[in-house]
Amino acid sequence: MKRYAGAAGFDPVAFGGHSLRAGFVTTAAERGADFARITEVSEHRDPRTVLRYVRRANAFKDHAWSGFL
């Protein structure tokens, strides 16, 4: 990740694989992707890790306050 960021002209220190992986899981969950498929693609060993990102992505989905936020 860092090597490709540097090759593209970005500061490699600002990039890492974790951000890309976490962003994928969060975005996939926000768009309603199946949990098993998300875990399969992200290749997380522990599904609880994926579940934390899914919970964050869904924190305000169908929430009573959603119209006010």
Rosetta blueprint (number, residue, H / E / L):
1 M L
2 K H
3 R H
4 Y H
5 A H
6 G H
7 A H
8 A L
9 G L
10 F L
11 D L
12 P H
13 V H
14 A H
15 F L
16 G L
17 G H
18 H H
19 S H
20 L H
21 R H
22 A H
23 G H
24 F H
25 V H
26 T H
27 T H
28 A H
29 A H
30 E H
31 R L
32 G L
33 A L
34 D L
35 F H
36 A H
37 R H
38 I H
39 T H
40 E H
41 V H
42 S H
43 E L
44 H L
45 R L
46 D L
47 P H
48 R H
49 T H
50 V H
51 L H
52 R H
53 Y H
54 V H
55 R H
56 R H
57 A H
58 N L
59 A L
60 F L
61 K L
62 D L
63 H L
64 A L
65 W L
66 S L
67 G L
68 F L
69 L L
